[in-house]
Structure formats: C-alpha cells, structure tokens
Amino acid sequence: MREREYTVVFEQIHGGGWSAFVPDLPGLGVGADTREEAEKLIRDGVRVYIEELTALGEPIPEPSSFTTTVKIPVLNL
C-alpha cells in the first residue's frame, strides 16, 4: 500500500474551537471544540475522501501543498 502525506492546516477559531482543512483535497474541512478532536476528524475525513474517490474511479490528488514560517520584525512588542 502506497502512502501519501497531505498538509493539514489547523486554525484556532476566534471565540473558541478549531478548524482544519486539507488544501490538496478541495471541500474537505472540519470544525471541533479542541485541536485533538479536529485532528481526529480530519484524519477520518481524509480517509473517507480517498475511499470515495477510489470508489468513483477518480484520481487521488498528489500532495502539492507545503508550509513554512517567516520571521519579521514587529515594532512595539
């Protein structure tokens, strides 16, 4: 079985909770009360997304997104 590694973006929601999405799998996103719950839901979502594509005979997207960080000086911190 071949594995693929997809980038997942987690965002803390203003006022509480977390969201997560996978840029390479359009339409796949989840929301949850905790980051841990969001991670579980997005893992399950990726699995189901890939299973559905396979069942429909559709191609599975290759991972192409990546993340990085940038450091910038911020005045008045």
N, C-alpha and C positions, 0 to 999 in steps of 0.2 A: 504494500500500500504506500503510495506516494503522499508525502505531507506537504502542505503549503502553510506559509506563515503570513498572516494578514495583520496589518496595522489596525489597532483599535484606538480610537480617541475617546477619552473619558473627560467629561466636563462636570464640574460641580454647579448645580443649579442655584441661582440666586434665591435665597429663602429656604434652601434645604433640598436634599436629594441629589441624584446623579443621573446623567445621561451618558450613553455610549453609542458610537456608530463606527462602521467599517467603511472607509472611503472607497474601497475597491468593490464593495457589494452594495450597489445602489438600492436605497429604500430600507436597508437594514439598520434599525436603531432601536434602542430600548431606554426605558427610564425606570429608576428604582430609588428606594429610600437610602440605601447605602452603596458605597463603591463595590463592596464584595458581592452584593446582590446583583448590581449592574454587570459585574464581570461574569457571574454565573449565567445570567440571562443572555448576554451577548455571545458567550461560548455556545450555548444551546441554539441561539439564533443562527450562528454561522453554520453549525452542523445541519440544521433543518434547511437553510438556504441552499447549501451544496447538495443535499439529498434531493431537494425539489428540482434543481437544475438537472441533476443526473437523471431523475425520473422522466423529465421532459425531453431528454436528449440534447439539452442545451450545453454549450461550452462553459466550463468553470473558469471564471476570470483569474488570470495570473496576478499575483500580488505586485503592485507597482508603486504603492504609497510608502512614504517613509517619514520619520520625524527627526527633528533636530532642535536644538535650542540656540538662542542667540543671547549674548550679554551686551547690554547697552548701559552707558552711564545715565543715572537718573538723579537729577538735582533735587535737593530738599528732602532727602530721605533721612 
